[in-house]
Amino acid sequence: MKINITKTQRARLVKDWLNDMFSDAEILGSYYVKNKKNIGFHDKNNKEFWFDYNTIWLFLESVFSLEYNELKAITEEWVEETLNLKGHKT
């Protein structure tokens, strides 16, 4: 069965998932760690935030059927809103 949702609804689902994933992550230096696995990295010098490719990025691409640029836009918005990292790229 296929469920149709709007881009806004899909973005909200992605952000909610990221909130759940990162809510109990521990920050160790520049790394976000959950269950002893790095799930994110904050590159302060280049104003970038890197998500673990296999755990986060591929999951979001496949489960939410997102194209690269769409996922990039959603994650950059989330990083700015949630982690208060203004102007950071993902």
C-alpha positions as CSV (number, residue, x, y, z in Angstrom):
1,M,0.0,0.0,0.0
2,K,1.3,3.4,-0.9
3,I,0.5,6.4,1.3
4,N,0.7,9.9,-0.2
5,I,1.9,12.7,2.0
6,T,2.9,16.3,1.2
7,K,6.5,17.5,1.2
8,T,5.7,19.5,4.4
9,Q,4.4,16.4,6.1
10,R,7.4,14.4,5.0
11,A,9.8,17.1,6.3
12,R,8.0,17.1,9.6
13,L,8.3,13.2,9.8
14,V,12.1,13.4,9.1
15,K,12.6,16.1,11.7
16,D,10.6,14.2,14.3
17,W,12.7,11.1,13.5
18,L,15.9,13.1,13.9
19,N,14.7,14.6,17.2
20,D,14.1,11.0,18.5
21,M,17.4,9.8,17.2
22,F,19.4,12.7,18.7
23,S,17.4,13.4,21.8
24,D,19.5,11.0,24.0
25,A,22.8,11.4,22.0
26,E,25.8,12.3,24.1
27,I,28.0,15.1,22.8
28,L,31.7,14.1,23.0
29,G,33.8,17.0,21.6
30,S,32.5,17.4,18.1
31,Y,30.8,14.0,17.9
32,Y,27.2,13.1,18.7
33,V,27.2,9.5,20.1
34,K,24.4,7.1,20.6
35,N,24.8,3.5,21.8
36,K,28.6,3.9,21.5
37,K,28.2,4.8,17.7
38,N,29.0,8.2,16.2
39,I,25.8,9.4,14.6
40,G,26.8,13.0,13.8
41,F,29.9,15.2,13.6
42,H,30.0,19.0,14.0
43,D,32.8,20.5,11.9
44,K,33.0,24.0,13.5
45,N,35.8,25.2,11.2
46,N,33.9,24.6,8.0
47,K,30.4,25.2,9.5
48,E,29.2,21.7,8.5
49,F,27.3,19.0,10.3
50,W,27.9,15.5,9.1
51,F,25.4,12.7,9.7
52,D,26.6,9.1,9.8
53,Y,26.0,8.0,6.3
54,N,24.9,4.4,6.9
55,T,22.9,5.0,10.1
56,I,21.2,8.3,9.3
57,W,21.6,9.5,5.7
58,L,20.8,6.2,3.9
59,F,18.0,5.4,6.2
60,L,16.3,8.8,5.6
61,E,16.9,8.6,1.8
62,S,15.3,5.1,1.5
63,V,12.5,5.2,4.1
64,F,11.3,8.6,3.2
65,S,12.1,8.3,-0.5
66,L,14.0,11.6,-0.5
67,E,16.3,12.9,-3.2
68,Y,19.7,14.2,-2.1
69,N,18.9,18.0,-2.4
70,E,15.5,17.5,-0.6
71,L,17.2,15.7,2.2
72,K,20.0,18.2,2.4
73,A,17.4,21.1,2.7
74,I,15.5,19.3,5.5
75,T,18.6,18.4,7.5
76,E,20.1,21.8,7.2
77,E,16.8,23.3,8.5
78,W,16.8,20.8,11.3
79,V,20.4,21.5,12.3
80,E,19.7,25.2,12.4
81,E,16.4,24.9,14.3
82,T,17.3,22.1,16.7
83,L,21.1,22.3,17.3
84,N,21.2,26.1,16.8
85,L,23.9,25.8,14.2
86,K,23.0,28.8,12.0
87,G,24.3,28.7,8.5
88,H,25.7,25.2,8.7
89,K,25.7,22.8,5.7
90,T,24.9,19.1,5.8
